Amino acid sequence: MYLGQDKEKYRWHFLIKNNRDEDNYDPIMRLTQAFSQSGDAFKQAIEETLDVDHWMRSFAVGAGYGPSDNWATGGLQHNAFFYHRPSDDKVLYFIHDLDYVNQNASLKSNSYLKDITENPHWDHYFYGYVYDFLQTSFNREYMSYWADHYASLLPEQSWSSWLNYIGNRNSNVQQQLNSALPDEIPFEISNVSLTIDNNRLARVHGQGWINVRWILIVETGTVLDTTWDSLTHWYADFDTGQEPGIYTLEAYDSQGNILGTDTFQLVLP
């Protein structure tokens, strides 16, 4: 994918759609160079170059839907939009052109998605976004309303067959999730350890399923900066500037529903 620093080698592979007078291929060159890395260098380059959370959401919808003539699942070198966001110099990915579909497409047939989700933190969020997509919108119950609505406006279109595809694809993706994921587990704190280093951090460990989107510290009203080191296990650090005492953590899904609550006592020397 990386073709070096000569922008002319990218011109007809990556077509600029806006601000064409700037003729700026630097973001695409950085993007492709990041994907050419491996190991720790790959992880660092990806997190410096991409809004990875946004990519996981885009892949969840794209791969969940199951397009075949597409970069998201078919691995084809077309039908993808990349946007360079000037505010933070990050690249975003938008799915494009979903009119050809494959009911049995693998969720991770895109090799770059596979590489990114080797990191369990992003694997947790990818599967969580897929699960959320199935539960909230990409299912027969929800889409029946819209199929009926548009059928009343465009009765010549095959809305019933598309609705059947959504139902069948939802079942296929759910089976893939069942094969890839452990059974659903409750949210809870497992232990608190004191890690002595330059910042003397207290580390809180816990568990939760892929539907955990964020964890709130009730006493401070702030979201816990959480790292998932497996699909279902997380940890977060408290610095020693935090007041000792009992803290309550609440886990939420992407719709703002509370999934569970647990407390721990922070005791610092």
C-alpha positions as CSV (number, residue, x, y, z in Angstrom):
1,M,0.0,0.0,0.0
2,Y,2.9,2.4,0.8
3,L,4.4,3.7,-2.4
4,G,7.1,6.1,-1.1
5,Q,7.2,9.9,-0.8
6,D,6.5,10.7,-4.5
7,K,2.8,11.9,-4.5
8,E,2.5,11.2,-8.3
9,K,2.5,7.5,-7.4
10,Y,-0.7,8.0,-5.4
11,R,-2.6,10.3,-7.7
12,W,-4.6,7.8,-9.6
13,H,-5.0,5.3,-6.7
14,F,-6.3,7.9,-4.2
15,L,-8.5,10.5,-5.9
16,I,-8.7,13.8,-4.1
17,K,-12.4,14.8,-3.7
18,N,-12.1,18.3,-2.1
19,N,-9.5,21.1,-1.7
20,R,-8.0,19.9,-4.9
21,D,-5.9,23.0,-5.4
22,E,-3.8,22.1,-2.4
23,D,-2.8,18.8,-4.0
24,N,-1.9,17.5,-0.6
25,Y,-1.1,13.8,-0.5
26,D,0.8,13.9,2.8
27,P,-2.0,12.5,4.9
28,I,-2.4,9.5,2.5
29,M,1.3,8.9,2.5
30,R,1.3,8.8,6.3
31,L,-1.7,6.5,6.3
32,T,-0.2,4.0,3.9
33,Q,3.2,4.2,5.6
34,A,1.5,3.5,9.0
35,F,-0.1,0.4,7.5
36,S,3.2,-0.8,6.2
37,Q,4.7,-1.1,9.7
38,S,4.6,-4.1,12.0
39,G,4.8,-4.9,15.7
40,D,5.0,-2.1,18.1
41,A,5.9,0.4,15.3
42,F,2.6,-0.5,13.7
43,K,0.6,0.1,16.9
44,Q,2.3,3.4,17.5
45,A,1.9,4.6,13.9
46,I,-1.8,3.6,13.8
47,E,-2.7,5.5,17.0
48,E,-0.8,8.5,15.8
49,T,-2.3,8.6,12.4
50,L,-5.9,7.3,12.7
51,D,-8.9,8.1,14.8
52,V,-8.9,4.4,15.6
53,D,-12.3,4.5,17.5
54,H,-13.9,6.0,14.4
55,W,-12.3,3.3,12.2
56,M,-13.7,0.6,14.4
57,R,-17.2,2.0,14.2
58,S,-16.9,2.3,10.4
59,F,-15.6,-1.3,10.0
60,A,-18.4,-2.5,12.4
61,V,-21.1,-1.1,10.1
62,G,-19.3,-2.0,6.8
63,A,-18.3,-5.5,7.8
64,G,-21.6,-6.1,9.6
65,Y,-23.6,-5.2,6.5
66,G,-21.5,-7.5,4.4
67,P,-20.7,-5.7,1.1
68,S,-18.7,-7.8,-1.4
69,D,-17.6,-5.1,-3.9
70,N,-15.9,-3.1,-1.2
71,W,-12.8,-2.4,0.8
72,A,-14.5,-3.1,4.2
73,T,-15.0,-6.9,3.7
74,G,-14.0,-7.8,0.2
75,G,-10.5,-6.4,0.6
76,L,-10.8,-4.8,-2.8
77,Q,-8.8,-1.7,-3.5
78,H,-11.7,0.6,-4.0
79,N,-15.0,1.9,-2.5
80,A,-13.6,3.6,0.6
81,F,-13.3,7.3,1.5
82,F,-10.5,8.6,3.7
83,Y,-10.8,12.0,5.3
84,H,-8.0,14.0,6.9
85,R,-9.3,16.0,9.8
86,P,-7.3,19.2,10.2
87,S,-8.2,19.8,13.8
88,D,-6.1,16.9,15.1
89,D,-4.3,15.6,12.0
90,K,-6.1,12.2,12.2
91,V,-7.4,10.2,9.2
92,L,-11.0,8.9,9.3
93,Y,-12.5,6.1,7.2
94,F,-16.0,6.2,5.7
95,I,-17.6,3.2,4.1
96,H,-18.9,3.8,0.5
97,D,-20.9,1.9,-2.1
98,L,-22.7,-1.0,-0.4
99,D,-24.9,-2.2,-3.3
100,Y,-23.3,-5.6,-3.7
101,V,-23.6,-7.9,-0.7
102,N,-22.5,-11.3,0.6
103,Q,-24.7,-12.8,3.3
104,N,-21.8,-15.0,4.5
105,A,-19.0,-12.4,4.4
106,S,-16.5,-12.7,7.3
107,L,-16.4,-9.8,9.7
108,K,-12.6,-9.7,9.5
109,S,-11.8,-10.4,5.9
110,N,-10.1,-7.0,5.7
111,S,-6.4,-7.6,6.5
112,Y,-5.9,-4.1,7.9
113,L,-8.8,-4.6,10.3
114,K,-7.2,-7.9,11.4
115,D,-3.9,-6.1,12.1
116,I,-5.6,-3.3,14.1
117,T,-7.7,-5.7,16.2
118,E,-4.6,-7.7,17.2
119,N,-4.6,-5.1,19.9
120,P,-7.2,-6.4,22.3
121,H,-8.3,-2.9,23.3
122,W,-9.5,-2.2,19.7
123,D,-10.8,-5.8,19.3
124,H,-13.1,-5.1,22.3
125,Y,-14.5,-2.0,20.7
126,F,-14.8,-3.4,17.2
127,Y,-16.9,-6.4,18.5
128,G,-18.8,-4.0,20.7
129,Y,-19.7,-1.8,17.8
130,V,-20.8,-4.8,15.7
131,Y,-23.0,-6.1,18.5
132,D,-24.5,-2.6,19.0
133,F,-25.2,-2.4,15.2
134,L,-27.1,-5.6,15.3
135,Q,-29.1,-4.7,18.4
136,T,-30.0,-1.1,17.6
137,S,-30.6,-0.8,13.8
138,F,-29.4,-3.7,11.6
139,N,-32.2,-6.1,12.4
140,R,-35.5,-7.1,10.9
141,E,-37.6,-5.7,13.7
142,Y,-36.2,-2.2,13.4
143,M,-35.8,-2.1,9.7
144,S,-39.4,-3.3,9.0
145,Y,-40.7,0.1,9.8
146,W,-38.5,1.7,7.2
147,A,-39.0,-1.0,4.6
148,D,-42.8,-0.4,4.9
149,H,-42.4,3.3,4.8
150,Y,-40.3,3.4,1.7
151,A,-42.4,0.7,0.0
152,S,-45.3,3.1,0.3
153,L,-43.3,5.7,-1.7
154,L,-41.4,3.3,-4.1
155,P,-43.5,0.2,-4.4
156,E,-41.6,-1.0,-7.5
157,Q,-38.5,-1.6,-5.4
158,S,-37.8,-5.0,-3.8
159,W,-38.1,-3.9,-0.1
160,S,-39.1,-7.3,1.1
161,S,-36.1,-9.1,-0.3
162,W,-33.8,-6.5,1.2
163,L,-35.5,-6.9,4.5
164,N,-34.9,-10.7,4.2
165,Y,-31.2,-10.0,3.5
166,I,-31.0,-7.9,6.7
167,G,-32.6,-10.6,8.8
168,N,-30.4,-13.4,7.3
169,R,-27.2,-11.3,7.6
170,N,-28.0,-10.4,11.2
171,S,-28.2,-14.1,12.0
172,N,-24.9,-14.8,10.2
173,V,-23.1,-12.0,12.0
174,Q,-24.6,-13.1,15.3
175,Q,-23.2,-16.6,14.7
176,Q,-19.8,-15.1,14.0
177,L,-19.9,-13.2,17.3
178,N,-21.0,-16.3,19.2
179,S,-18.0,-18.2,17.8
180,A,-15.5,-15.4,18.5
181,L,-16.6,-14.2,21.9
182,P,-16.8,-15.7,25.4
183,D,-20.1,-15.9,27.1
184,E,-21.6,-12.7,28.4
185,I,-20.2,-11.8,31.9
186,P,-21.2,-9.2,34.4
187,F,-19.4,-6.0,35.0
188,E,-17.3,-6.0,38.2
189,I,-14.0,-4.9,39.8
190,S,-11.7,-7.8,40.4
191,N,-8.8,-6.2,42.4
192,V,-6.9,-3.0,43.1
193,S,-3.1,-3.0,43.1
194,L,-0.6,-0.3,44.0
195,T,2.1,0.0,41.3
196,I,5.2,1.9,42.5
197,D,6.8,3.9,39.7
198,N,7.6,7.5,39.0
199,N,3.9,8.4,39.3
200,R,3.0,5.8,42.0
201,L,-0.2,4.6,40.3
202,A,-2.9,2.6,41.8
203,R,-4.2,0.2,39.2
204,V,-7.8,-1.0,39.2
205,H,-8.6,-4.3,37.4
206,G,-12.0,-5.5,36.3
207,Q,-14.1,-7.4,33.8
208,G,-17.1,-6.7,31.5
209,W,-18.5,-7.9,28.2
210,I,-18.1,-6.3,24.8
211,N,-21.3,-4.2,25.4
212,V,-19.3,-2.0,27.9
213,R,-18.7,1.2,26.1
214,W,-17.5,3.4,28.9
215,I,-17.0,3.4,32.7
216,L,-18.0,6.3,34.8
217,I,-16.4,7.4,38.2
218,V,-19.6,8.4,40.0
219,E,-17.9,10.5,42.7
220,T,-16.1,12.7,40.1
221,G,-18.5,12.5,37.2
222,T,-15.6,11.6,34.9
223,V,-15.2,8.8,32.4
224,L,-12.5,6.3,33.5
225,D,-9.5,6.1,31.1
226,T,-9.8,2.3,30.5
227,T,-7.5,-0.1,28.7
228,W,-8.9,-3.5,27.6
229,D,-6.1,-6.1,27.7
230,S,-8.5,-8.8,26.5
231,L,-12.0,-8.8,25.1
232,T,-13.5,-8.9,28.6
233,H,-10.9,-7.7,31.0
234,W,-9.8,-4.1,31.6
235,Y,-7.6,-2.0,33.9
236,A,-7.4,1.7,34.7
237,D,-4.9,3.8,36.7
238,F,-5.5,6.3,39.5
239,D,-2.7,8.6,40.4
240,T,-1.8,9.3,44.0
241,G,-3.3,12.8,43.7
242,Q,-6.7,11.1,43.9
243,E,-8.2,11.3,47.3
244,P,-8.3,8.0,49.2
245,G,-11.8,6.6,49.9
246,I,-14.5,4.5,48.4
247,Y,-15.2,4.9,44.7
248,T,-18.2,3.7,42.7
249,L,-17.8,2.7,39.0
250,E,-20.7,2.4,36.7
251,A,-20.5,0.6,33.3
252,Y,-22.6,1.9,30.4
253,D,-23.5,0.6,26.9
254,S,-23.4,2.8,23.8
255,Q,-27.1,3.8,24.4
256,G,-26.4,5.1,27.9
257,N,-27.9,2.1,29.7
258,I,-26.2,1.1,33.0
259,L,-24.9,-2.4,32.7
260,G,-23.5,-2.8,36.2
261,T,-22.1,-1.0,39.3
262,D,-19.2,-1.9,41.6
263,T,-17.2,-0.1,44.3
264,F,-13.6,-0.3,45.5
265,Q,-11.6,1.4,48.2
266,L,-8.6,3.4,47.3
267,V,-5.9,3.3,50.0
268,L,-2.6,4.9,49.3
269,P,0.5,5.0,51.5
